[in-house]
Amino acid sequence: MSSFKMETVNPRQVVLVTARGKTDSLGRTLQKDNIITLSWHTPLSFDPYLYGICIGKKRFSCKLIQESKVFAVNFIAHEMKGMALYCGRSTGEVVDKFCKEGLTKEECDSIDCCRIQEASAWLECEVIDQLETGDHILFVGKVTSKSNKDDRKRLFYMGNDRFTSTL
Ligand SMILES: Cc1cc2nc3c(=O)[nH]c(=O)nc-3n(C[C@H](O)[C@H](O)[C@H](O)COP(=O)(O)O)c2cc1C
């Protein structure tokens, strides 16, 4: 029997998760809005409506969400592949990802956080629980607002920087 290939769990839908928090820069504390690319996320319950996201413990976004206890899930179209790669290969610790063309910040309706205007749909969430799952944290978010804007084909990750879409 050959060894298990990690890509077997793919394709998985790609979302951009936005978070807001404080960060220190040159001795000053600044507010930072950040974006992380995730393919590990899932609905968890209908009633109450709960949504889970899984973030590596060492990631900057993990620290932001642990402190602020809120996040927004931005569902994106296939054509936003470039933004997903950018937000998944750079860290908000050193760059402002909202400076990238095609990523416009707008305020959430129900939480103190921002979301991405170009997304097709959003979930705004308050963290009600967090579970250490090895090297990741599973944040359990209670959905405080949800909205859809369009039905463009969404983006799925296949591993090794390859993506696909729905039919
Ligand atoms: C397609 C794709 C999917 C990813 N999925 C996850 C994920 O589910 N969980 C995670 O912790 N990191 C994931 N990453 C890696 C983070 O997006 C990446 O480490 C990012 O630079 C972290 O940003 P931050 O330092 O601003 O938090 C993914 C990256 C890509 C490109």
The ligand as a Gaussian input file, in Angstrom:
#p B3LYP/6-31G(d) Opt

LIG

0 1
 C       -5.059000      28.164000      -0.892000
 C       -4.550000      28.349000       0.515000
 C       -5.249000      27.799000       1.582000
 C       -4.800000      27.982000       2.906000
 N       -5.529000      27.444000       3.940000
 C       -5.121000      27.660000       5.223000
 C       -5.906000      27.176000       6.311000
 O       -6.974000      26.574000       6.147000
 N       -5.456000      27.426000       7.581000
 C       -4.296000      28.136000       7.833000
 O       -3.927000      28.336000       8.991000
 N       -3.543000      28.606000       6.793000
 C       -3.936000      28.407000       5.522000
 N       -3.195000      28.909000       4.474000
 C       -1.948000      29.646000       4.790000
 C       -2.211000      31.095000       5.247000
 O       -3.149000      31.732000       4.399000
 C       -0.869000      31.873000       5.208000
 O        0.014000      31.314000       6.147000
 C       -0.998000      33.374000       5.431000
 O        0.186000      33.982000       4.943000
 C       -1.201000      33.773000       6.877000
 O       -1.428000      35.160000       6.922000
 P       -1.228000      36.027000       8.261000
 O        0.193000      35.839000       8.692000
 O       -1.493000      37.455000       7.805000
 O       -2.200000      35.527000       9.262000
 C       -3.620000      28.734000       3.159000
 C       -2.912000      29.296000       2.083000
 C       -3.369000      29.101000       0.768000
 C       -2.600000      29.726000      -0.374000

